[in-house]
Amino acid sequence: MDDFVMRQGALYCEGVAVAALAKRFGTPLYVYSQQTILSHYQKIAQAFGELNPLICYSVKANSNLSILRLLAQEGAGLDIVSQGELARGLAIKVPAQRIVYAGVGKTEPEIAAALQAGIPMFNVESEPEARLINHVAQRRGQVARVAFRVNPDVDARTHRHITTGRKENKFGLSIPLVMDLFRKARRWQHIKPVGIHVHIGSQITSATPYIQAIQRLGQLIAELRRQGFVIEYFNLGGGLGIIYNEERPQTANAFAQAVIPLIKPLDCRLILEPGRFIVGNAGILVTRVQYVKRGHLKSFAIVDAGMNDLIRPSLYDAFHQIVPVNGTRRTRSVLTDVVGPICESGDFLGKNRHLPALQSRDLLAVRSVGAYGMAMASNYNSRPRPAEVLVAGKRAKLIRQRETVSGMLAPEAALLKE
C-alpha cells in the first residue's frame, strides 16, 4: 500500500526516520515516498498495458513540480484544469502532446495559452465553452481538437461532494446534448471533436459505476460513428479509490480486468486520469503536539497543523489514520480529538481517536494525505503553508520551502509603499 513503516517503535518513510525529518525541516511537514508514487503509477500502467493508454496524472491531486517531474520521467502525461497547472507542466517540460485540459470554467486567456502550447485536446463541458474555444482558435488560425465530456447520470457511490457523474452535478453534458453538439460542431470550422470524455467522481472503490458508464458511452460512440463522426479517443477519467481506513478498494489489476473487455470494442485510444490512486497513500502530514487539554469526556491534542494545512477532515468529514511518530511506553489509551490552532470549530484532523496519552512535543503523523492535502492548503488565519519533502531510499530532499510570514505578506506589503 505504501512505504511508511514502523521499525522498533519509530515511523519511517522508506529508509528515513520521520522524527529526523521533523527535526531537520520543522513541522507541520508534508513527507512523500518516491517509491510509493512510482509503484502506484506502474500498477496502473501495467494493468492497462495491453491497451497502451495515455496516462495523464491529475495535477490537482498534488501539483508539486518535483512530483510532476518524477511522473513525467516515467512517461506520464498531465490532466490539467487551469493555466497555472499548464504552466507547471511546461515548467518541467512535459511534452504538450501529453497534456489534456479539463475544467468547467476555462477562460479566454487560458484557452489561448493552451492552444499556443499545442495541447492535443480540450475536454469540453458545455456548448458556450465549445463556442468560445472555436472563437479563440479562429482568431489564432488554429483548429482545436476536443472531447465532449458526458455526464452519464451514474451513481459513483462516493461522498456527495466528490461525485461528478450525476445529472444534478455541474460537470459534463447529457448524452442528447453531446449528440447535438457533435452535429453543431460540423458548422464550426475551428473546432474538431475527436473523443468522448467521462469522469464520474473520486474515491470510487468499485468497478460497477465505471462499467455502467462505459456501457452507456459505448452506445453513444456507436451512434456517433453511424452518423459519420470519427471518434479517436475514449477518456475514462480517474477516480480510483484508496485505503484511508477500512475501505476495500479494487486493485488496478481488478479494475482493468473488469473494464478492458468493454473498452476494447470501442476501438479508441484510451486516456486515463488517475490522481489520488497514485499519490494519496504516498504522503503523510507530520505535526507536533503543542498542548494537551483534558476535557470532561475526552482529551484534546492541540497540534501545530490545522484545517489550513489539511482541509479534507473539515470539508468532507474525511477519515485519516493518525499515529504517533515515535513509539511510546504509555500504553493507556485515551479518547482524543486531534485539533489545530485555527479559530474554527471545524478545525480538526481527527475526532474520537484512541491514542496513547499524548504530551506536549510529541509528533503525530496524519496518513494518506498525498492527494488533496498540500494542494488545498491555504493561508487562513494568516498562517504560512508547510514545507514538503520527498524521500527516496535513505535520501530526503526539500521540494517546497516552508512559507514565511514575510513571503506571505509580500504581495500586499509591496503595495503599501505606493
NORDARA-V616194 format. One record per backbone hydrogen bond with DSSP energy under -1.0 kcal/mol. NH is the residue of the N-H (numbers start at 1). CO is the residue of the C=O. Records with the same first field share a line. If there is no record, write none. Layout:
# NORDARA-V616194
NH->CO / CO
This chain:
# NORDARA-V616194
5->12
7->10
10->7
11->325
12->5
13->16
14->3
15->393
16->13
18->11
21->17
22->18
23->19
24->20
25->21
26->22
29->286
30->387
31->284
32->389
33->282
34->391
37->33
38->34
39->35
40->36
41->37
42->38
43->39
44->40
45->41
46->42
47->43
48->44
49->46
51->48
52->49
54->270
56->272
57->77
58->274
59->79
61->58
68->64
69->65
70->66
71->67
72->68
73->69
75->72
76->71
77->55
78->98
79->57
80->100
86->82
87->83
88->84
89->85
90->86
91->87
92->88
93->90
94->89
98->95
99->96
100->78
101->121
102->80
111->107
112->108
113->109
114->110
115->111
116->112
117->113
118->114
119->114
122->145
123->101
124->147
130->126
131->127
132->128
133->129
134->130
135->131
136->132
137->133
138->134
139->135
140->136
142->137
144->190
146->192
147->122
148->195
149->124
150->197
151->173
154->165
162->159
164->200
165->200
169->166
173->149
178->174
179->175
180->176
181->177
182->178
183->179
184->180
185->181
187->184
192->144
194->146
195->146
196->233
197->148
198->235
202->162
204->239
211->207
212->208
213->209
214->210
215->211
216->212
217->213
218->214
219->215
220->216
221->217
222->218
223->219
224->220
225->221
226->222
227->223
228->225
229->224
232->194
233->194
234->269
235->196
236->271
241->204
255->251
256->252
257->253
258->254
259->255
260->256
262->259
263->259
264->260
266->263
267->264
269->232
271->234
272->54
273->237
279->275
280->276
282->279
284->31
285->366
286->29
287->364
289->362
290->302
291->302
293->300
295->298
299->335
300->293
301->337
302->291
303->339
304->288
309->306
310->306
315->311
316->312
317->313
318->312
323->365
325->363
327->9
331->329
334->355
336->353
337->299
338->350
339->301
340->347
344->342
347->344
348->346
349->338
350->338
353->336
355->334 / 353
357->332
361->289
362->359
364->287
365->323
366->285
367->321
369->283
370->280
372->61
376->373
377->374
378->308
382->379
388->400
389->30
390->397
391->32
392->395
395->392
397->390
399->388
400->388
403->385
408->404
409->405
410->406
412->409
413->409
414->410
416->413
418->415
